[in-house]
């Protein structure tokens, strides 16, 4: 798939930092590919955090993506830091 603007929303904004939420059927590896968020380059800033719900159509995952850079309209996010884990109970 590809980035869908309707799936990116602001959760909080303060002091030049934005916390976002993004849900997608794409895998984390696809989302963290440089250029995935280029269509949102006018909104995303280096240092912003995106809470991601990924692979929603397969084996769902959740985690945090940090916007590593946004230069010349090319957005790159760092690899997802997964949240949650194995439920042993």
Buried (B, 14 or more C-beta within 10 A) or exposed (E): EEBEEEBBEEEEEEEEEBBBBBBBBBBBEBBBEEEBBBBBBEBBEEEBBBBBBBBBEEEEBBBBBBBBBBEEEEBBBEEBEEEEEEEEE
